[in-house]
Amino acid sequence: MSAPEFTRPAPVDVVHHSHLTGIFEPQRKEVDVSDLEVIGNLPADLHGAYLRNGPNPRFDPIGSYIYPLDGDGMVHRVELTDGTARYTNRFVRTPMVEAEEQAGHVIWPGVTDLYTPGVEEVGPELAGRPRELPDINVVRHGGRLLAMAETTLPYQLNHEDLSTLGPNHCDGAMSVGSTAHPKIDPVTGEMVLFNYMLEAPYLTWSVVDADGSATRMPTPVDGVDTPLMIHDMALTRRYIVLMLCPLVFDMAAVLTGGSVLDWRPEEGTRIALIPRDGGRVRWLTCDAYWVWHFANAFDLPGGNVSVDYVEWTYPGGFAKAPAPATGSLVRLVIDPESGHLTKDVVSDRDVEFPRVDDRELATPHRAVATVGKLDVSRGRQDSLWFLDTVRGTECHWDPGSVSVGEPIFIPGGEHEYWGMIGTDRNDMSSWFFVLPAEDPGSGPIAKVRLPIRVPAGLHGAWLPAQ
């Protein structure tokens, strides 16, 4: 159905939208500020930059606004050098953002709305195209700095000032689209990724070598016959691990006023082990659950595969159920030959954003950090939880009135740390926190006051100085 048959949607009620107010309120300022205030002692052995992406609509939206799928990308950077800090933020300027800036108002609706602007408003090149949203993650690989999201091409950013250079398909490896969560093998330097699509073949995977060249072009995954939403993946030395949870794209329902995504738990969850050497895909099936994010995966002696991820009873916000969705950090051991699965709950505090030391991806990891709840019976995810997988112990940091985001592991020259951005709900001041990795429960050894409020966002990375 062509775009002109849909009418322009009405404005979103921004004032009463939970993900457009408070700590989520969009930030329209772009700044570049050096010599930031530091409380505590910022480690002198940290040389590099913490970057984080997140949804941040350039103008008040129309139609729908579904967090975390909607919102233009804004990348935030905290550079650390010799105990000093500098902050920079920039919008990821897609053609849609540029057209709206020229017009001075929003033009495109949310991703679940089928309306797109016509030629008379945006010209022939943009007419009929949906909004592009590289707003979920930021990755450095093969000389490129990439803002990434679901299905669409990543946008390359300038390393120096974070200005937008334009879309980049990484030598063809992302010619059919990309993912928000590629995995970079710390041994080979390869970036491995997948892409889901609304039409056959529905799911592909590809590989970009350490030098930025494509070593595997988009390759269909055999055995997929339905368009499914798949947000993240895991990687071992032998396999790509994908969990195909039954959140189905139903375009027929959209055309009759229904939801674009349909949760079908009766179909169960399918697990794909895709050999990185291109061998036959191994499929396993179990009862339905939902996965947003993986911590890590690795091969075990004897051929089994161990996977750490956050398992939800269902995708809250995209499905209805009599009880609230609950989430747990789970360790799943898979026997690829027999199909036998062994599952252990590691933490049941409605955790999310699990991260490990990126240098340990695809191998056994020492620790997992998550955002979780002090009181699982109520409230927001209000604290950070750190699992020591070697000792089998867990500790946490309660930041009080501060809402903290995804923790990132930061290796220094002499010591190791965890870093994250948080915003104080009382005065809306934003901070960058540095916690010691040997005792993160003791709280921050330093916090950097950021010059503007940083909206609650999604994923990022630590980029050591090169």
C-alpha positions in Angstrom: 0.0 0.0 0.0 1.5 3.4 -1.0 2.3 6.0 1.6 -0.2 8.7 0.4 -3.1 6.4 1.5 -2.2 7.0 5.1 -2.9 10.3 6.8 -0.4 12.3 8.8 -0.6 11.1 12.4 -1.4 13.4 15.3 1.3 14.6 17.8 2.4 12.4 20.6 1.2 13.6 24.1 4.8 14.3 25.1 3.8 15.8 28.6 2.3 12.5 29.7 4.6 10.0 28.0 6.8 8.1 30.4 9.7 7.8 27.9 9.7 11.4 26.8 9.7 13.0 30.3 11.9 12.9 33.4 15.2 11.1 32.8 14.1 10.3 29.3 13.3 13.9 28.2 15.0 14.6 24.9 18.1 16.7 24.9 18.3 19.1 21.9 21.6 20.8 22.9 24.9 19.8 21.4 28.0 20.8 23.3 31.8 20.2 23.5 33.1 21.0 26.9 36.6 20.3 28.4 38.0 20.3 31.9 34.9 18.9 33.5 34.4 19.0 37.3 35.6 15.8 38.9 34.6 14.6 42.4 37.0 12.1 43.8 40.1 11.0 41.9 39.8 10.2 38.2 42.3 7.4 37.6 45.3 8.7 35.7 45.8 5.3 34.0 42.6 5.8 31.9 43.2 7.0 28.4 40.4 6.7 26.0 36.7 7.5 25.6 33.4 6.1 26.8 30.7 6.4 24.1 27.0 5.8 24.5 24.1 6.0 22.0 20.4 6.3 22.7 17.0 7.4 21.4 16.6 11.1 21.4 14.0 12.6 19.0 15.2 15.8 17.3 11.7 17.2 17.4 8.6 16.2 19.4 7.3 13.1 17.7 4.0 12.4 15.9 2.0 9.1 15.6 3.6 6.7 18.1 6.7 6.7 20.2 7.7 3.2 21.4 10.8 3.1 23.5 13.4 1.8 22.7 12.5 1.4 19.0 11.8 5.1 18.3 13.9 8.2 18.6 16.8 9.7 16.6 20.3 8.7 17.6 22.4 10.9 19.8 25.9 9.8 20.7 27.5 11.0 24.0 31.3 10.8 24.6 33.3 11.2 27.8 37.0 11.4 27.0 39.5 10.7 29.8 43.1 11.8 29.6 45.6 12.1 32.5 42.9 12.5 35.1 40.9 15.1 33.1 37.5 14.7 31.3 35.8 16.2 28.3 32.2 15.7 27.1 30.9 15.9 23.5 27.4 15.0 22.1 26.0 15.0 18.6 22.9 13.9 16.8 23.3 11.1 14.3 22.2 13.2 11.3 20.3 10.8 8.9 18.6 12.4 5.8 15.4 12.4 7.9 17.0 14.4 10.7 18.5 16.8 8.2 15.1 17.3 6.4 13.4 17.9 9.7 16.0 20.4 10.7 15.6 22.3 7.5 11.8 22.3 7.9 12.0 23.2 11.6 9.6 20.5 12.7 9.0 16.7 12.8 8.0 15.1 9.5 8.3 11.3 10.0 6.2 9.4 12.6 7.3 6.4 14.7 8.4 3.1 13.3 5.1 1.4 13.9 3.2 4.0 11.8 2.9 3.3 8.1 2.6 6.9 7.1 5.6 8.4 5.2 5.9 11.9 3.7 5.3 12.5 0.0 7.3 14.1 -2.7 5.8 17.5 -2.2 7.2 17.6 1.3 10.6 15.9 1.2 11.4 15.4 -2.5 11.7 12.2 -4.6 14.7 10.8 -2.8 13.1 10.6 0.7 9.4 10.2 -0.3 8.0 6.9 0.9 11.0 6.0 3.0 10.6 5.3 6.7 12.7 7.0 9.3 16.1 5.6 9.8 17.1 5.2 13.5 20.7 4.4 14.2 20.0 5.0 17.9 20.9 1.9 19.9 24.6 1.2 19.9 28.0 2.6 18.9 30.8 0.4 17.8 34.4 1.0 16.6 35.8 -1.5 14.1 38.0 -1.7 11.1 38.8 2.1 11.3 35.1 3.0 11.4 33.0 4.5 14.2 29.5 3.3 13.7 26.1 4.2 15.2 24.0 1.0 14.9 20.4 -0.2 15.3 18.0 -2.8 14.1 17.9 -4.0 10.5 19.0 -0.7 8.8 22.5 0.4 7.8 24.8 1.8 10.4 25.9 5.4 10.1 29.6 6.2 10.2 30.7 9.0 12.5 33.8 11.2 12.4 36.2 10.1 15.1 37.2 13.6 16.0 34.0 15.5 16.4 31.3 12.8 16.1 29.8 14.5 13.0 27.8 12.2 10.7 29.6 11.0 7.6 26.8 8.9 6.3 25.5 5.3 6.0 28.1 2.5 5.6 27.5 -1.1 4.6 31.0 -2.2 5.7 32.3 -3.5 2.3 28.9 -5.2 1.6 28.7 -7.2 4.8 25.7 -5.1 5.7 24.2 -4.7 2.3 20.9 -6.1 3.4 21.0 -4.4 6.8 22.5 -4.8 10.2 22.0 -5.3 13.9 22.3 -3.2 17.0 24.5 -5.8 18.6 27.4 -7.2 16.4 30.1 -9.1 18.3 33.8 -8.4 17.8 36.0 -11.4 18.4 38.9 -10.2 20.5 41.3 -12.9 19.1 40.6 -12.6 15.4 39.4 -9.0 15.3 36.4 -10.2 13.2 33.0 -8.4 13.6 30.2 -11.0 13.3 26.7 -9.9 12.9 23.2 -10.9 11.9 20.2 -9.2 10.3 16.5 -10.0 10.4 14.1 -9.0 7.6 10.4 -8.9 6.9 10.7 -11.0 3.7 12.5 -14.2 2.8 15.2 -15.3 3.7 14.2 -13.5 7.0 17.6 -14.0 8.7 21.2 -13.6 7.5 24.6 -13.5 9.0 27.9 -12.0 7.8 31.5 -11.2 8.9 33.7 -8.1 8.6 37.4 -8.7 9.0 39.6 -6.7 11.4 40.7 -4.4 8.5 37.1 -3.5 7.6 36.8 -5.8 4.6 33.9 -8.2 4.3 35.0 -11.9 4.6 31.4 -13.3 4.5 28.6 -11.5 2.6 25.0 -11.8 4.0 24.3 -15.5 4.2 20.8 -16.9 4.8 20.2 -19.0 7.9 18.5 -22.2 6.8 15.4 -23.1 8.7 13.8 -19.7 9.2 10.4 -19.2 7.5 8.9 -16.4 9.7 9.8 -12.7 10.2 10.9 -12.4 13.9 12.3 -9.6 16.0 15.8 -10.6 17.2 17.7 -8.0 19.1 21.0 -9.5 20.2 23.4 -12.4 19.6 26.2 -14.3 21.3 29.5 -15.6 19.9 31.8 -18.5 20.8 35.0 -19.5 19.1 32.9 -22.0 17.0 29.3 -20.7 16.9 27.0 -17.8 16.5 24.2 -18.2 19.0 20.8 -16.8 18.1 17.6 -17.2 20.1 14.5 -16.9 17.9 11.8 -16.0 20.4 8.2 -16.0 19.0 7.8 -12.2 18.6 6.4 -12.2 15.1 6.1 -9.3 12.6 2.5 -9.3 11.5 2.2 -6.9 8.6 -1.3 -8.1 7.7 -2.5 -7.1 11.2 -1.0 -3.6 10.8 -3.0 -3.0 7.6 -6.2 -3.6 9.5 -5.3 -1.5 12.6 -3.5 -4.2 14.6 -0.1 -4.4 16.2 3.0 -4.8 14.1 4.4 -7.3 16.6 2.5 -10.4 17.8 3.7 -12.5 20.8 3.0 -16.2 20.0 4.2 -18.2 23.0 2.6 -21.4 21.8 5.3 -21.6 19.1 8.1 -21.8 21.6 11.6 -20.4 21.4 14.1 -21.8 18.9 17.9 -21.7 19.4 20.2 -21.6 16.4 23.9 -22.6 16.7 25.4 -21.4 13.5 29.0 -22.7 12.9 31.3 -19.9 12.1 33.0 -22.1 9.5 29.8 -22.1 7.5 28.6 -25.6 8.5 25.1 -26.9 9.1 22.9 -24.9 11.5 22.0 -26.8 14.7 18.4 -26.1 15.9 17.0 -26.6 19.4 13.5 -25.8 20.6 12.1 -25.1 24.1 9.3 -23.3 25.9 8.8 -19.7 25.0 10.8 -16.9 26.6 12.1 -13.5 25.5 15.7 -12.2 25.2 16.8 -8.6 24.8 20.5 -9.1 25.7 23.3 -11.6 26.0 26.2 -11.3 28.4 28.5 -13.7 26.7 28.9 -17.3 25.4 31.8 -19.8 25.2 32.6 -23.3 24.2 33.1 -26.0 26.9 35.5 -28.9 26.8 33.7 -31.8 25.2 31.7 -29.7 22.7 28.9 -28.1 24.8 28.1 -24.4 24.6 27.6 -22.2 27.7 25.4 -19.0 27.2 24.8 -16.2 29.7 21.8 -14.0 28.9 18.8 -12.2 30.5 15.7 -14.3 30.1 12.2 -12.6 30.3 8.9 -14.4 30.7 7.6 -12.3 27.8 8.5 -9.1 26.0 7.0 -6.4 28.3 5.5 -3.6 26.3 5.0 -5.8 23.2 2.7 -8.5 24.8 -0.1 -8.7 27.3 -0.2 -11.1 30.2 -1.9 -11.3 33.6 1.4 -11.0 35.5 4.3 -8.5 35.0 7.2 -9.7 32.9 10.1 -10.9 35.0 13.7 -11.2 34.0 16.6 -13.3 35.3 20.3 -13.7 34.4 20.5 -17.2 33.2 23.3 -19.6 32.3 22.2 -22.1 29.6 24.4 -25.1 28.7 23.6 -26.5 25.2 24.6 -30.0 23.9 24.7 -29.4 20.2 24.6 -33.1 19.4 21.8 -34.3 21.6 19.8 -31.1 21.9 19.8 -31.3 25.7 19.5 -28.0 27.5 20.5 -27.3 31.1 19.4 -24.0 32.6 20.4 -22.3 35.9 19.2 -19.0 37.2 22.1 -16.9 38.3 20.3 -13.7 39.4 16.5 -13.1 39.5 16.5 -9.3 40.2 14.8 -8.3 36.9 18.3 -7.4 35.6 19.1 -6.0 32.2 22.0 -4.6 30.2 24.4 -7.5 31.1 28.1 -6.7 30.2 31.4 -8.5 30.5 35.0 -7.4 29.8 34.9 -7.2 26.0 38.4 -8.7 25.8 36.8 -11.9 27.1 34.0 -12.3 24.5 33.6 -15.8 23.2 35.7 -17.2 26.1 35.0 -17.8 29.8 34.4 -14.4 31.5 35.4 -13.4 35.1 32.4 -11.1 35.9 29.0 -9.9 34.6 27.6 -6.5 35.5 23.9 -5.7 35.2 21.3 -3.1 36.1 18.8 -4.6 38.5 16.4 -4.1 41.4 17.1 -3.8 45.1 13.5 -4.8 45.7 12.3 -7.2 43.0 8.7 -6.8 44.2 8.4 -3.2 43.1 10.0 -0.2 41.5 12.5 0.6 38.8 15.8 -1.0 38.0 17.6 1.1 40.5 21.0 -0.4 41.2 24.1 -2.1 39.7 24.8 -5.8 40.3 28.1 -7.5 39.8 28.5 -11.3 39.6 32.0 -12.7 40.1 31.8 -15.9 38.1 35.2 -17.1 39.5 34.3 -16.8 43.2 30.6 -17.3 42.7 29.8 -14.2 44.6 27.6 -11.1 44.0 27.7 -7.6 45.2 25.8 -4.4 44.3 26.0 -0.6 44.3 23.0 1.4 45.4 23.3 4.9 43.7 20.4 6.3 45.6 18.5 9.0 43.6 20.6 8.4 40.5 19.2 6.3 37.6 22.2 4.5 36.2 22.6 3.1 32.7 24.5 0.2 31.2 27.8 -0.5 32.9 30.9 -0.8 30.6 34.1 -2.6 31.6 37.1 -0.2 31.3 40.6 -1.6 31.4 43.2 0.9 32.6 46.9 0.9 32.3 47.3 -0.4 35.9 43.8 -1.2 37.2 40.4 -2.2 35.9 37.1 -0.3 36.3 33.4 -0.2 35.4 32.0 3.1 34.0 28.5 4.3 33.3 26.3 7.4 32.9 23.6 8.2 35.4 21.2 11.0 36.0 20.0 12.3 39.4 16.2 12.2 39.5 16.1 15.0 42.1 17.9 17.8 40.1 18.3 16.1 36.7 22.1 16.5 36.8 24.0 13.8 34.8 27.3 12.2 35.8 29.9 9.7 34.6 30.8 7.3 37.3 34.0 5.2 37.6 33.9 2.1 39.9 36.8 -0.1 40.8 36.4 -3.5 39.2 38.0 -5.3 42.2 35.3 -4.0 44.5 32.5 -2.3 42.5 30.1 -2.6 45.5 32.2 0.1 47.3 30.9 2.7 44.9 32.6 5.2 42.7 36.1 6.3 43.2 35.3 9.3 40.9 32.4 10.9 39.3 32.4 13.5 36.5 29.7 16.2 36.3 28.5 16.4 32.7 27.7 19.8 31.4 24.1 19.0 30.3 21.5 16.4 31.2 22.0 13.1 29.3 18.8 11.3 28.6 18.5 7.7 29.7 19.7 5.7 26.8 21.0 2.3 25.6 24.4 0.9 24.7 27.9 2.0 24.4 31.6 1.0 24.5 34.9 2.0 25.9 37.4 2.9 23.2 41.0 2.9 24.3 43.2 5.7 23.0 44.9 4.6 19.8 
